[in-house]
Structure formats: structure tokens, C-alpha cells
Amino acid sequence: MTTVDTAPAKTLALPAQPRPRTPPARRPSGMAVPPQPAPTTLIGSVQRAMRLLETVADHPYGAPAKQLARATGLALPTTYHLLRTLVHEGYLRRDKGLFFLGDAAERLSSSGAREKRRGRVADTLAHWRDSIGAPMYYAMYRDGEIEVLCVADSRESPAAEEWADFRETGHAHAIGQCLLSQLDEGARREYLARYPVQALTPYTVRDSDALLRRLARVRRMEPVTERQEYALGTVCAAVPITVGTTAATMAISLPAHQADRLLPAAQRLQTEIGRHLGSLTLSISI
């Protein structure tokens, strides 16, 4: 009788064999690592709100919510929620079930238009700077203050250094004198009461009365010039621009050793302004 051994057979342990290592694939020299997609940061609700604003802007006579939802492809509940928010923030207004652009959106639009006008003036100044060969300035008298809004200069024609605040020294430079000459005497005295005359150089006008007499003698649309009254070594001329009640000016400055060029350059500037006054008028309130 044959006996069968039912005990489990012992298996001899073999030493672990090292796995073959696959060398990493080499990227051809000079090949850039492909960029990893960046996590999105776009906010969908903002995108949908902007889409609604653009659609409302396309309907100057207003549009109801259902029409706006169809035009933008938004669900009607989402459209209502966004419209309420935009109305609350002033970007839209609702009138008899129709939605229109609100005051806040209009302000954004006017701000963009203002920047466009400012760019037009800056381009004009740069053109005249190159053709006349002198730095150009554009300034206004606004809310009782002298504001220099644009300056166009270059390495060859550097602007005058503002070593004393232009707003407070209108009595000394041609820009200020030109603007003050366009005001009535009451407005001139009010400005001088806030910013009294002070001697900046040996050539500066000495007192308010002397300045007022000088301003009274300035003829309408006549260029105003000053020679080293604001800064030694610099002469300046300013051409008046008056549109309605707005007083503005464009001016040039030159080094004192080129003083003989000042008046001819100012006259040329005045001629150029006359040719382009129509388009400049649109930009006068930048």
C-alpha cells in the first residue's frame, strides 16, 4: 500500500532578481518643456454680468429681461439675479420693465472717452513739439486751480523744471498769466488771495497790483510771454484758448539764450491752434 504524503511541499526561496531599469526618455536638445495648464481664475458670474451689460448697451431704447436672456444665452433665473445686482450697483436702471445702462456704466463710458480725448491732445502736442522745436504744455483753469494736463517734451527739447508748484505760482509763468488774463478781475483777485505774489527770480512781478495792471493790458487772444520770471535761464510764451467759460492755454518754453525764437514760435503755435481749433474744442475739457 502506497502512502501519500499530504503535507504541503516546501518551496525553495529564490533570490530576488533586480528589475531592469528603463532609462528615461531624453528630450531633444533645445526643446522647451511644454507648459502645464494653469488653473483657471476666470469668474463665470462676472463674465455673464459683462455679457449682459454689453447686450443692454446694444439696446439704447431698453430691453426686457426675457429678451436679454435669449440674446445672451443665459437662463432666465440667472438673468434676473444678475440684472437685480447690476441695478442695485447702478450699472443698469429699470424703467417700466425695460433695462437701460445706469449712471455707473455711463461714467465708465465717459471716462474712456475722456482718455481718448487726452490721447488726442497729447498726440497733437507731440506733433507741434517736433515741428516747432520746443516743449509743449496744455493747461486749464479748473475749479479755481491751474492744472497742467499734458506736457510733450524730448531729450532735444526738455520741459522747464517745475521747481515751484505751477498751481501756486501763476503770477510768475506765462501759463498762469495767460489763464488769469482770461478771467474777470474778481476771479483773478480770488486766486491771488489764495496764492499771493512772491518773488521767484529778480524778474518776477513784485506785487498783485502790478500783476493785475499787466493782465488788464493783455489783449484778447494775444500770446502772453515771460522772460525768466519763473526760472532763471527759461523764457515762456502761452497762447489763450477760450471756449465758453473754459479758460485754457497751450504754451512753449525755451532756454533764455534762444529768447529771439520765442515770439515767432508762439505766433506759429497760435496759427496751428487756429487751424485745429474745431477738433481741439472737443478735447478742451480733458
C-alpha positions in Angstrom: 0.0 0.0 0.0 1.4 3.2 -1.0 1.2 6.1 1.4 0.7 9.5 0.0 2.3 12.4 1.9 -0.4 15.2 2.1 1.8 17.8 3.8 2.4 20.9 1.7 5.6 20.8 -0.2 8.3 23.3 0.8 9.2 25.8 -1.8 12.8 27.0 -2.0 13.1 30.8 -2.0 14.9 32.2 -4.9 16.9 35.4 -4.5 15.1 38.5 -5.8 16.2 39.5 -9.3 16.7 43.2 -9.9 14.2 44.7 -12.2 15.7 46.1 -15.5 15.8 49.9 -15.3 14.4 51.7 -18.3 16.4 54.8 -19.0 14.3 58.0 -19.1 13.4 59.3 -22.5 15.7 62.1 -23.5 14.2 65.3 -24.8 16.0 66.6 -27.8 18.3 69.4 -27.1 16.7 72.8 -27.2 13.1 71.5 -26.9 11.2 73.6 -24.4 9.3 71.9 -21.6 5.6 72.0 -22.5 3.8 74.4 -20.2 1.5 72.9 -17.7 -2.1 74.2 -17.9 -2.6 76.9 -15.3 -5.6 76.6 -13.0 -8.4 78.8 -14.4 -9.1 82.1 -12.5 -12.0 83.3 -14.6 -15.1 84.1 -12.6 -18.2 83.0 -14.6 -20.6 85.3 -12.9 -18.5 88.3 -13.8 -18.3 87.2 -17.4 -22.1 86.7 -17.5 -22.7 90.2 -16.0 -20.4 91.8 -18.5 -22.2 90.0 -21.3 -25.5 91.4 -20.0 -24.1 94.9 -19.9 -22.8 94.7 -23.4 -26.2 93.4 -24.6 -28.1 96.2 -22.8 -25.7 98.7 -24.4 -26.8 97.4 -27.8 -30.4 98.3 -27.0 -30.5 102.1 -26.4 -34.3 102.0 -26.1 -34.2 99.3 -23.4 -34.9 95.6 -23.4 -36.9 93.3 -21.1 -35.3 90.5 -19.1 -36.6 87.7 -21.3 -35.1 89.3 -24.4 -31.7 89.8 -22.7 -31.8 86.2 -21.5 -32.3 85.0 -25.1 -29.7 87.3 -26.5 -27.0 86.2 -24.0 -28.0 82.6 -23.8 -28.4 82.8 -20.1 -31.1 81.0 -18.1 -33.9 83.3 -17.1 -33.4 83.0 -13.3 -29.7 83.7 -13.7 -30.6 86.7 -15.9 -33.0 88.1 -13.3 -30.4 87.6 -10.5 -27.7 89.4 -12.4 -30.0 92.2 -13.5 -31.1 92.9 -9.9 -27.5 93.1 -8.8 -26.5 95.4 -11.7 -29.4 97.7 -11.0 -28.5 97.8 -7.3 -24.9 98.8 -8.1 -26.1 101.5 -10.5 -24.7 99.9 -13.7 -28.2 99.3 -15.0 -31.6 101.0 -14.4 -35.0 99.6 -14.8 -38.0 101.6 -16.2 -41.4 100.0 -16.9 -39.9 96.5 -17.2 -37.1 97.6 -19.6 -33.4 97.7 -18.7 -31.1 100.6 -19.7 -27.4 101.5 -18.9 -27.2 103.2 -15.5 -25.2 106.1 -14.2 -22.2 103.9 -13.2 -21.9 102.5 -16.7 -22.2 105.9 -18.2 -19.4 107.2 -16.0 -17.2 104.3 -17.3 -18.0 105.2 -20.8 -17.3 108.9 -20.3 -14.0 108.1 -18.6 -12.9 106.1 -21.6 -13.9 108.9 -23.9 -12.0 111.4 -21.8 -8.9 109.3 -22.0 -9.3 109.1 -25.8 -9.5 112.9 -25.9 -6.5 113.2 -23.7 -4.6 111.0 -26.1 -5.6 113.2 -29.0 -4.3 116.3 -27.3 -1.1 114.5 -26.3 -0.5 113.4 -29.9 -1.2 117.0 -31.2 1.3 118.4 -28.7 3.9 115.9 -29.7 3.5 116.8 -33.4 3.8 120.6 -32.6 6.8 119.9 -30.4 8.6 118.3 -33.3 7.5 120.8 -35.9 8.2 124.0 -33.8 11.2 122.6 -31.9 10.1 123.4 -28.4 8.4 121.6 -25.5 4.7 122.0 -25.4 2.3 122.4 -22.5 -1.5 122.2 -22.2 -3.2 123.7 -19.1 -6.6 124.7 -17.9 -8.0 126.9 -15.1 -10.5 124.5 -13.4 -12.2 124.8 -10.0 -10.1 127.7 -9.1 -6.8 125.9 -9.8 -4.2 126.0 -12.6 -3.8 122.5 -13.9 -1.1 121.5 -16.4 -2.7 118.5 -18.0 -0.3 117.5 -20.8 3.4 118.1 -21.4 5.2 117.0 -24.6 9.0 117.3 -24.5 12.0 115.3 -25.7 15.7 115.0 -25.0 16.4 117.7 -27.6 13.6 119.9 -26.2 13.3 119.3 -22.4 10.4 120.8 -20.5 11.1 123.5 -17.9 11.7 122.1 -14.4 8.8 122.6 -12.1 10.9 123.8 -9.2 8.0 125.7 -7.6 4.4 124.4 -7.8 2.8 125.7 -11.0 -0.6 125.9 -9.3 0.7 128.3 -6.7 2.9 130.5 -8.9 0.6 131.5 -11.7 1.7 135.1 -11.3 5.2 134.2 -12.5 4.9 131.9 -15.5 3.3 132.5 -18.9 0.8 129.6 -18.4 -0.6 131.1 -15.3 -0.6 134.7 -16.6 -2.4 133.6 -19.7 -5.1 131.7 -17.8 -5.5 134.6 -15.3 -5.9 137.0 -18.2 -8.9 135.1 -19.4 -10.7 135.5 -16.0 -12.6 138.5 -14.7 -11.0 140.7 -12.1 -12.9 139.1 -9.3 -11.7 135.7 -10.1 -8.1 137.0 -10.5 -8.2 138.6 -7.1 -9.6 135.4 -5.5 -6.8 133.4 -7.0 -4.2 135.9 -5.8 -5.7 135.9 -2.3 -5.0 132.2 -2.1 -1.7 132.3 -3.8 0.0 135.7 -3.1 2.6 137.1 -5.4 6.1 136.2 -4.4 9.5 136.9 -5.9 10.9 133.7 -7.5 13.6 135.5 -9.5 14.9 139.1 -9.8 12.5 139.4 -12.8 9.3 138.3 -11.1 6.4 140.8 -10.9 6.6 142.5 -7.4 3.1 142.7 -6.2 -0.6 141.8 -7.0 -1.5 145.3 -8.2 1.4 145.4 -10.7 0.3 141.9 -12.0 -3.4 143.0 -12.2 -2.4 146.0 -14.3 -0.4 143.9 -16.6 -3.2 141.3 -17.0 -5.6 144.1 -17.8 -3.4 145.2 -20.7 -3.4 141.8 -22.3 -5.5 141.9 -25.5 -7.9 139.2 -26.2 -6.3 136.1 -27.9 -2.8 137.7 -27.6 0.1 135.4 -26.6 1.5 136.1 -23.2 5.2 135.9 -22.7 7.5 135.9 -19.7 11.3 136.0 -19.6 13.0 134.4 -16.6 10.2 135.4 -14.2 9.5 131.8 -13.1 13.0 130.3 -13.6 16.3 131.8 -14.4 17.5 130.6 -17.8 14.0 130.0 -19.2 11.6 132.0 -21.3 8.0 131.0 -21.9 5.0 132.0 -24.1 1.4 130.9 -23.8 -1.5 131.2 -26.3 -5.0 131.6 -24.9 -7.8 129.1 -25.8 -11.2 130.2 -24.6 -14.3 128.0 -25.2 -17.4 129.3 -23.5 -16.5 129.8 -19.9 -13.5 127.5 -20.0 -10.0 129.1 -19.8 -7.2 127.0 -21.3 -3.9 127.6 -22.9 -1.1 126.0 -24.9 2.4 127.1 -24.2 6.1 126.7 -25.1 9.3 127.2 -23.2 12.8 127.8 -24.5 16.2 128.4 -22.9 17.0 132.0 -22.4 19.8 132.1 -25.0 17.1 131.3 -27.6 14.8 134.1 -26.5 14.8 135.6 -30.0 12.8 132.4 -31.1 10.1 132.8 -28.5 7.7 135.2 -30.2 8.0 133.7 -33.7 7.4 130.2 -32.2 4.4 131.5 -30.2 2.9 133.0 -33.3 3.4 129.8 -35.2 1.7 127.9 -32.4 -1.2 130.3 -32.5 -1.6 129.7 -36.2 -1.6 125.9 -35.7 -4.2 126.2 -32.9 -6.4 128.3 -35.2 -6.2 125.6 -37.9 -7.2 122.9 -35.5 -9.4 124.7 -33.0 -12.5 122.8 -34.1 -11.0 119.4 -33.1 -9.3 120.9 -30.1 -12.6 122.2 -28.8 -13.9 118.7 -28.5 -10.9 117.9 -26.2 -10.8 121.1 -24.2 -12.3 119.5 -21.1 -9.9 116.6 -20.7 
